[in-house]
Amino acid sequence: AISRSTRENDRKQVLKSLRNTRCLLYVPLDPSQPGEISAAISEVAKEPIILNGVPFLRGAARYGGGEDFLLMLREVVDTLCKGEGMLCHPRAVYDGIVTRMARTASAADSYFKLNS
């Protein structure tokens, strides 16, 4: 069904076929290796960040805001980890989130999992 829709250039049908493919609904990834966190931070800082449809603004009316997002993320993680009953280290949580956000790490994880 998907090859026929692709040949017919029917984008909606291709997306519908992909949604109905059970093997693509959930592909578990192995835990991400921390790697070089400074490289991940600089990579995420350059990305335009849109969270729940709301862009993080950088400067006057320019979209982007990776740096602003990282500052906000740091504050949120610090606040959550300091909550009552929370047994987590803020830096480890922050590093884990940023590592997963970096395109090089997330793309490599997905690529190697699908090709294994």
Stockholm file with secondary structure:
# STOCKHOLM 1.0

chainA/1-116         AISRSTRENDRKQVLKSLRNTRCLLYVPLDPSQPGEISAAISEVAKEPIILNGVPFLRGAARYGGGEDFLLMLREVVDTLCKGEGMLCHPRAVYDGIVTRMARTASAADSYFKLNS
#=GR chainA/1-116 SS CHHHHHHTTCHHHHHHHHHTCGGGTCCCCCCCCCCCHHHHHHHHHHSCCEETTEEEEETTTEEECHHHHHHHHHHHHHHHHTSTTCCCCHHHHHHHHHHHHSHHHHHHHHHHHHTC
#=GC SS_cons         CHHHHHHTTCHHHHHHHHHTCGGGTCCCCCCCCCCCHHHHHHHHHHSCCEETTEEEEETTTEEECHHHHHHHHHHHHHHHHTSTTCCCCHHHHHHHHHHHHSHHHHHHHHHHHHTC
//
